[in-house]
Amino acid sequence: MALFEEEGEDEDKDKWILWFDGVSNVLGHGIETVLVSPDKQCLPFTTRLCFNCTNNMVEYEACTLGIQAAIDFRVKLLKVYDDSTLVIHQLKGEWETRDHKLIPYQAFIKELMEIFDDISFHHIPREKNQMVDALATLSSMFKIGPHGDLSCIDIKCHIKPAHFCFIEKDEDDKPWYFDIKRYIKDKDYPPEASNNDKRTLRRLTTSFLLSEDVLYKRNNDMVLLQCVNANEAEQILTEVHEGSFGTHSNGHAMA
């Protein structure tokens, strides 16, 4: 979502921008606002509403939260954006407010508007309000007490596919099955192996089969599984998840 790609940006370069949205679902009511400074610094605020309210009330609550946040930051020039046609047109004075539940909200926000040197309201399509909508939905899902704070949300960036995390790199350029393969081939034990280690190794080798120079493990259904090192495993997983053999659940790919 492009937060800053709005018309007239050069003319309003000194203005702050406010995005707000509210969500009502079976899990509860959540509101979210994002206050954007002239130097493009984003300040998000989220709140869970612990009382019954309509969808339009939720939108007004979100708008009020954002405007009060802007006042706390001593903002004097503000542009407000939301995807609710009703709320935006009512706050612009273009539509009449008949719902008795919304009239107090509109009156309160108009009082807050007097604090600003310039404040304007603008309607935007829902697809341009995705970030605020997502955060509002998330806040509605938390179960908290009336005086509790929302849990911390930790967002991380992964630069590799998740399945890469399950591949352990081989130490000393030796694959995990090195000792098993060497014992089957040459009957050699690892250096400094204890008697218990030797017994364990002999027991493990009964489940493996060496064909020429390729090691296989016998599965419970007697299917032979080829043993691969970390680099080979990474290549195989990449090909499977990229669809080289069809879907990742394809029988041939999984075997």
Residue pairs with C-beta under 8 A, 6 or more apart in sequence:
1 127
1 128
1 129
1 130
1 131
2 128
3 17
3 19
3 34
3 36
3 40
3 42
3 131
4 17
4 36
4 40
6 17
6 79
6 81
12 77
12 79
13 38
14 38
14 77
15 38
15 77
15 78
15 79
15 118
16 35
16 36
16 37
16 38
16 70
16 73
16 75
16 77
16 78
16 79
17 35
17 36
17 78
17 79
17 80
17 81
18 33
18 34
18 35
18 36
18 66
18 67
18 69
18 70
18 78
18 79
18 80
18 81
19 33
19 34
19 36
19 66
19 81
19 82
19 129
19 131
19 132
20 31
20 32
20 33
20 34
20 59
20 62
20 63
20 65
20 66
20 80
20 81
20 82
20 132
21 31
21 32
21 33
21 59
21 62
21 82
21 83
21 84
21 129
21 132
21 133
21 136
22 29
22 30
22 31
22 32
22 55
22 58
22 59
22 61
22 62
22 136
23 29
23 30
23 31
23 58
23 133
23 136
23 137
23 139
23 140
24 53
24 54
24 55
24 58
24 140
25 137
25 140
27 140
27 141
28 48
28 49
28 50
28 140
28 141
28 142
29 48
29 49
29 51
29 53
29 58
29 61
29 140
30 46
30 47
30 48
30 49
30 58
30 136
30 137
30 138
30 139
30 140
30 141
30 142
31 46
31 47
31 49
31 58
31 61
31 62
31 65
31 136
31 139
32 44
32 45
32 46
32 47
32 62
32 132
32 133
32 135
32 136
32 139
33 44
33 45
33 46
33 62
33 63
33 65
33 66
33 69
33 132
34 42
34 43
34 44
34 45
34 66
34 131
34 132
34 135
35 42
35 43
35 44
35 45
35 66
35 69
35 70
35 73
35 75
36 42
36 43
37 43
43 69
43 73
44 135
45 65
45 66
45 69
46 135
46 136
46 138
46 139
46 150
47 61
47 65
47 139
48 139
48 140
48 142
48 144
48 150
49 58
49 61
50 144
50 146
53 61
53 101
54 101
56 84
56 86
56 87
56 99
56 101
56 102
57 101
57 102
57 105
59 82
59 84
59 86
59 87
60 87
60 102
60 105
60 106
60 109
61 105
62 82
62 136
63 80
63 82
63 87
63 91
63 105
63 109
64 105
64 108
64 109
64 112
66 80
67 78
67 80
67 109
67 112
67 113
67 119
68 112
70 78
70 116
71 112
71 115
75 116
76 116
76 117
76 118
77 116
77 117
77 118
77 119
78 116
78 118
78 119
78 120
79 119
79 120
79 122
80 91
80 119
80 120
80 121
80 122
81 122
81 123
81 124
81 128
81 129
82 88
82 121
82 123
82 124
82 129
83 123
83 124
83 125
83 126
83 128
83 129
83 133
84 123
85 123
86 95
88 121
88 122
88 123
89 95
89 123
90 96
90 97
90 102
90 106
91 106
91 109
91 121
92 121
97 103
97 106
113 119
126 133
138 153
139 150
142 150
142 151
144 150
161 237
161 238
161 241
163 237
163 241
164 234
164 237
167 230
167 233
167 234
167 237
168 176
168 230
169 230
170 176
170 229
170 230
175 227
175 228
175 229
175 230
176 229
177 208
177 215
177 227
179 189
179 190
179 201
180 201
180 204
180 205
180 208
180 215
181 208
181 210
181 215
181 227
182 188
183 189
183 201
183 202
183 205
184 205
184 208
184 210
184 215
185 210
189 197
189 198
189 201
190 197
190 201
193 201
207 217
207 218
208 215
208 216
208 217
208 218
208 227
209 215
209 216
209 217
209 218
209 224
210 216
214 226
214 227
215 226
215 227
216 224
216 225
216 226
216 227
217 224
217 225
217 227
218 224
218 225
219 225
223 255
228 236
239 245
240 248
240 253
240 254
241 248
244 253
245 252
245 253
246 252
246 253
247 253
248 254
